[in-house]
Amino acid sequence: MQIRPAKLKDAHEIARVYVRTWRDTYRNIVPDGYLDAMAIPEVERSFLQELQDDQTFSFIAQEGGEKGVVGFVTGGFERKRDWIYSGEIYTLYVLKNYQRRGIGLQLVCALAEQLNRFDIYAMMVWVLKQNPYRQFYEKINGIFLRSQRIPFAGTALEAIAYGWINTDLILTPL
């Protein structure tokens, strides 16, 4: 498994992983109509913009060849100006068949290392409370920070923030 910075040419594969993981993960959590309406070309355009933003860092997990993206992470500066957690994971998705192999951890560590280059050592992530994979963040020593209700596709969902006061704690047994 290769973890590397994402390039513009990866946008289609990233979009494919995004749509597939959303449909696998969020069925019966977010409205089905939203999931069914997701289209790879539309998502790809969004990721093309993100990949050109020098304030956003993106890494992919790739298995063999150009078309082997099995997961990705994006992140950067915390978007709401938190006074403690200055870095943020924006997205982290790994295809279902590749989960529980350490790929998510490798992607989070790649992002944390990149943030560290900008003297950002505290990081957070928002995840839907009903996401069945949110315990991943607890397993890598993310601590519960707070929760909030967010409007989404005509409904309100509860989101939970996890954080690391120091990204070195991601790999440190508690």
Secondary structure by P-SEA (a helix, b strand, c coil): cbbbbbcccaaaaaaaaaaaaaaacccccccaaaaaaccaaaaaaaaaaaaacccbbbbbbbcccccccccccccccccccccccccccccccccccccccaaaaaaaaaaaaaaaaacccccbbbbbcccccccccccccccccbbbbbbcccbbbbbbbbbbcccccccccc
